[in-house]
Amino acid sequence: MADIKKQNYAIFPRTLYVDIEEHCETCSKAFIFFAQEQQYWFEILGFWVDSHCTRCFECRKHARYILTLRKRYDMLTSLANKTASEKTQRIELANTLYCLGIIKNINKVRD
């Protein structure tokens, strides 16, 4: 997949990057998709040349935070024999995810 992305860049190279004003799809706040960030996305990460940022920095940071919590919660949930500490951590994570609206079922917080 990475080879395809690099080929895509080779076919359609960008020689000029400019700051672009975007609106966050999550919070609707205006933000700047900086030229230097675009260059990193396209030349280093190999994103498609028509890709653009859809969330502001704060919303991207919050999404990464939630993803980290979910991964830890899922890992603790999958353990067959949990220690007391792991059970406590799982309940705390479930409560946090419930308060954030990620977990909808209150029973998952209590288990």
N, C-alpha and C positions, 0 to 999 in steps of 0.2 A: 504493500500500500504506500509506503514511504517513497518507493521508486516512482510510482505513478504521480505523486504530488511533486516530486522533484522534476519529473518530465514536464508536468504542467507548467511549472515555473520557467523551465527552459524554453518552452514553446511561446509563452506569454510573459516575458520578463517585464518587470516594472522598473523604470529608470527614474521615476519621479514619485515621491511620496509627499502628500500634503495633509495637514491636520484636517479632520472631518468632524463637524458637529453632528452628534447622534442624539437620540432620545432613548433612554433606558426602557426596555420592554417590561420591566418589573415595577419600577417606581415612577416612570415617566419623566425623570429629571434629565435635563440636558447635560451632556458631557462631551469631551473631546476625545476622539480616537486619534491619538497622536501619530505623526508620520513615522517616528522612530519605532513605535509599537507595531505599526503596519509592516514595516520593513522586517522586524523580528518574526512576525506571524508568517509572512510569505517566504522569506529567504532562509530562516533558520528552522522554523516549525514545519514549513512546507504546506501551509494552508492554501486552498484554492484562491486564485487571484481575485475572485469576486466575493470572497468572504469579508464580513465586516463585523465589528463588535456590536452586540445587541444589548449588553448590560453595562451599567456604570461600574466603576471600581468597587464601590461599597457593596453593591448587589452581588458582584462576582465573589468578593471576599466572604460574604454571608453564605452564598451557595456552597463554597468550599468548606466552610465551617460545618454546615448541615451535613454535607457528604461525609466529612470526618466522623461526626457523631453517629450517623447511620451505619457506617462501616464498623465502628467499634460496637455498637448495639447489636448488629447482625452477628459479629464474631462471638460476642458473649452469649447471645441467644442460641447459637449452634453448639456450644459446649455441652457435652453430656453430663459431666460431673463438675459443677461450679463450686468454687470455694465461697465462703461467706463474703469475702471481699468482692468477688466477681458478681455475686448475686446483688450486693448493695450497689455496685457500679451500674449493673444492668437496670435496676429500678430507677436510679438517678438519671441515667440516660433516657429511659422511657419517659420519665416525668418531663425532662427538658424537651424531648421531641414532641410530647403531647402538648406542652405549653406553646411550642412553636407552630402547632397545627399540622405536624408531619404525621404523627400517630393519631388516628381518629378514634380508635377503640380504647376507652378508659380501662377495660379489663387487661390490656397489655401492660398498663402501668402497674397494676396491682399484682400481676403474676410473679 
